[in-house]
């Protein structure tokens, strides 16, 4: 299913699938190289920012926060959480992502 989403013609759908894949990769301790993950992460961010999709950007920052959390980098985790919460505030949306971002932010 993730491969199908990555092949989507909608660039936001493809980018969000990369965010999910990036998170899975980080949790598996680096199937991709660090350089490969960073390059793809930058490309995904540019796509989502250009699209102005705040919900997808919140998910992106949750993914970034998760990666920092698992590498024991509290300062960067908090910064990523705050960026994600900004996007959620713009759309007035809550839910699972917001709860996890708040939890990660408070844990720092």
N, C-alpha and C positions, 0 to 999 in steps of 0.2 A: 504494500500500500504506500509506503514511504517513497519507493522508487517511482510509482505512478504519479504521486504528488510532485516530485522533483521534476518530472517531465511535463508538467502542466504548462499550458500556454499562458496562463495568468502569472506574471512575474511575482506577484505577492504570494500566491499559493506555493510556487516553487521556492521562494525565499523562506517562507514559514516552514516548509518541509526541511529545508537546510538547517533552520534553527533547531528543530526537533532532532535531526540527525546529529548535529553538533553536540547537543546535550547528551545523546546516547554515547557518542564517541568519547566525550570527556569522562563520563561515568565508567566507561570500559577502560579507562586509563590510556587513551591515546591510540586508537586504531590509525588515525591520520597523524602525520607529523605536526608538531607545534606550529611550524611555518605554514603548513597547508591549512590548518584550522584557522589561524589568524588571517590568512589571505581570504579564505571563504567567508569568515566572519565580517571582514571589512566590506566585501562585495554585497553580502546580504544586508548589512546595515544601510548601505547606499541605496539599494533597491527599495527597502521599506521606508526610508526617510523620504525618498523621491515620491513615493506613493502617498505619503502622509497618513499611513495606516497606524493610528495610535495603539490599537489593540495588538497588532502584530509587533509593533515596537516594544510594547510592554512585555510580550512573550520573549522577544529578543533579549531584553535586559534581564529578564528572569533567568534565561539561559546563561548569560554572562555571569550573573551573580552566583548561580549554581556552580559554575566552573571555579570561580574564585573561592567559594565556600569549601569545596572539596580539596582545594590546594592550601587551605588554612590561611587565606589572605582576607582577613576581616575588613580591612580598610577598603579594599576594592569591592568586596561583597556589598558593603553598605552603599558605596557610591553607585553601583549598578542598580541596587534596590531602589534608591532614590530616583534614579532616572526612569525606571519602570513605573514607579508610582506617579510620576509626573504625567506620563502618557495615559495612565488609567484615570487620573483626575480630569484630564481634558475631555474624556468621553463619558465621565460619570459612571464608570463601570466598576463593579466589584466582582467578587467570586473567588474561585480557587487560586488564581494567579495572584490576586491582591493579597489574600490571606498568607500565601507563602512568601511573598515579598515583604510583607509586614513582619512575619516571623523571622526571616533572615536578617532584616534590618535591626530588629530588636536584639537578636542574638549577638550582634557585633558589639 
